[in-house]
Structure formats: C-alpha cells, structure tokens
C-alpha cells in the first residue's frame, strides 16, 4: 500500500529563489551536497541525491510549481510516486512551500518524510541564511550585523 506525504514549510526567500534551489542542477547540488542532474524541460528526466532519486518532470512552472514522477532506488521495481511542490509568495516577501508526495510505499514513508526535511528544507534554510549573511559587515563597536 502507498501513502501520501504532505509538508508545509516557509522560507525567507522569494518563490523564484526557492524554485531555482530545487530545479537547477548546480544550486540543488550545492544546497544538498548531493549530485543532481535536472532537466529544465517538461518530459525531461532527472537524477538527484547522488542517483538515489530518479524520475521525469511532469510540470514545471518557474517560481510556482514543480511536479515530478519520482522514485527512490529502494522503491519496488516499476513503482513511481508523484511529488508536487507548490510555491506561494508570503506577505513578507518569503515563500510558503507545500509538498504533496503521493504514492510513497508505506515501508519507506517515514524515511522519505525525514529525507525531505533533513536533506532539503533544513539544508535550504542553512543555505539561505548563509547567503543572507555574506556581504554583511560588522561596524566598530557594533554588536549586530547590518547590510
């Protein structure tokens, strides 16, 4: 039996920035520390997480949505799931990301949920935080950064 994962995450970055972190091979590899080779075309194939995840792009709308037929090496032969990420701007200039990942084999549900959190959302937050603090400077006598 297969299950659905639903996760909602907020980031302090624009939907376009979040989309690029997920859809661009170089940026995704840099964020996760795992090799990614991602087609930017609907119908194109992708590989991520050092080849652990493969699939096909079903729908790509820059800054708004990524839908992929998605499978992990540990999935039973021939089994694909559907991972849909929607990006919505928040009033403060950030992004609300909603992941709906349908068709995950029940035995791999907890591990897949944790993988999204640990290897994507947590690492994206660290990456964005590091990116924001680069270029800031500390002024003499100041206890806080400005930039």
C-alpha positions in Angstrom: 0.0 0.0 0.0 1.2 3.5 -0.8 0.8 6.7 1.3 0.9 10.5 0.9 3.3 12.9 2.5 2.2 16.5 3.0 4.6 19.1 4.3 4.3 22.8 4.6 7.4 25.0 5.0 8.1 28.7 5.0 11.3 30.3 3.7 12.6 33.9 3.9 13.3 34.0 0.2 11.2 34.6 -3.0 9.4 31.8 -4.8 11.8 32.3 -7.7 14.8 31.7 -5.4 13.2 28.6 -3.9 12.3 27.2 -7.3 15.9 27.7 -8.5 17.3 25.9 -5.4 15.1 22.9 -6.3 15.1 23.0 -10.1 18.7 24.0 -11.0 21.3 21.2 -11.0 24.2 23.3 -9.7 22.2 25.0 -7.0 20.5 21.8 -5.8 23.8 20.0 -5.6 25.4 22.9 -3.7 22.5 23.1 -1.2 22.2 19.3 -0.5 25.8 18.3 -1.0 24.5 15.5 -3.2 24.9 15.4 -7.0 21.8 16.4 -9.0 21.3 16.3 -12.8 18.0 18.0 -13.5 16.3 18.6 -16.9 14.6 22.0 -17.1 12.0 20.7 -19.5 8.6 19.0 -19.0 9.1 15.4 -20.0 12.9 15.6 -19.2 14.5 13.2 -16.8 16.2 14.0 -13.6 18.5 12.4 -11.1 19.3 13.7 -7.6 20.8 12.7 -4.3 23.8 11.0 -6.0 21.4 8.9 -8.2 19.3 7.7 -5.3 16.3 9.5 -6.7 15.3 9.5 -10.4 12.3 10.4 -12.5 10.6 12.6 -15.1 9.4 16.2 -14.9 5.6 16.3 -15.3 5.0 20.0 -14.9 7.4 22.9 -14.3 6.2 26.5 -13.8 9.2 28.6 -12.7 8.6 30.3 -9.4 5.3 28.4 -8.9 5.3 24.7 -9.2 7.4 21.5 -9.8 5.6 18.2 -10.4 7.7 15.0 -10.9 7.1 11.3 -11.4 9.7 10.3 -8.7 11.2 7.2 -7.4 13.9 6.1 -5.0 16.2 3.2 -5.7 14.6 1.5 -2.7 11.1 1.6 -4.2 9.8 -1.8 -5.6 10.5 -2.3 -9.3 8.4 -0.2 -11.5 6.9 1.9 -8.7 6.9 5.7 -9.2 5.4 8.3 -6.9 4.2 11.9 -7.7 6.0 14.7 -5.9 4.4 18.1 -6.3 5.9 21.3 -4.9 3.8 24.5 -5.0 5.4 27.8 -4.1 3.2 30.7 -2.9 4.6 34.2 -2.0 4.0 35.4 1.5 3.2 39.0 2.5 6.7 39.4 4.0 8.5 38.6 0.7 9.1 35.0 1.6 7.6 31.7 0.3 5.3 29.1 1.6 6.2 25.7 0.0 3.8 22.9 0.1 5.0 19.4 -0.8 2.4 16.8 -1.7 4.1 13.5 -2.3 1.7 10.7 -3.3 2.3 7.1 -3.8 5.2 6.6 -1.4 5.4 2.9 -0.4 4.3 2.6 3.2 7.5 0.9 4.3 9.5 3.9 3.1 7.1 6.6 4.3 8.9 7.7 7.5 12.3 7.7 5.8 11.1 9.7 2.8 9.4 12.3 5.0 12.6 12.7 7.1 14.7 12.8 3.9 12.7 15.8 2.6 13.1 17.6 5.9 16.7 16.9 6.6 18.2 16.9 3.0 16.1 19.7 1.5 14.2 22.0 3.8 16.8 22.1 6.6 19.7 22.5 4.2 17.8 25.1 2.2 17.3 27.2 5.3 21.0 26.9 6.2 22.0 27.9 2.6 19.6 30.9 2.6 20.8 32.0 6.0 24.5 31.8 4.9 23.7 33.6 1.7 22.0 36.5 3.6 24.9 37.0 6.0 27.5 37.0 3.2 28.4 40.6 2.4 27.3 42.0 5.7 29.9 43.8 7.7 30.4 44.5 11.4 31.0 48.1 12.3 33.4 49.0 15.1 31.7 48.8 18.4 28.6 47.2 16.9 27.1 44.1 18.4 24.9 43.4 15.4 25.4 43.0 11.7 23.9 45.3 9.2 23.9 45.1 5.5 
